[in-house]
């Protein structure tokens, strides 16, 4: 009996299923109006040069060191090797940004995490075809001071 029911369903790769989901997405796209978050509600945490990958567990370690209500964090996304955090208000984003730089121990090594402008703000005024193109700006290097905390230092290059 179960086998008959399962075989009656169309394959997800079939043309009928693809058409159905395309129509469903189109209807939902017109019914739900999604707005992009304002840049003031976002905090970008770039990957430090001292760490090879900035994964979700490392982000959890960074967030554990910060003091803010969990309800204020709306979500995050991967952007330019770092993490772009989106908050429910500008005040919440500002309060979190003020707590940086922070030291986080990953494995046996301590890494210094700081904030930078969100990745979508890295835009040139215009390109030859009139569209904005992303550019990367170099941030001042953050190195470990004698006291063991993150401090700004001039970039040696």
Beta strands, then each sheet from edge to edge (+ up, - down):
strand 1: 42-45
strand 2: 73-79
strand 3: 82-87
strand 4: 102-106
strand 5: 109-113
strand 6: 142-144
strand 7: 150-152
sheet 1: 1+ 3- 2+
sheet 2: 4+ 5-
sheet 3: 6+ 7-
end
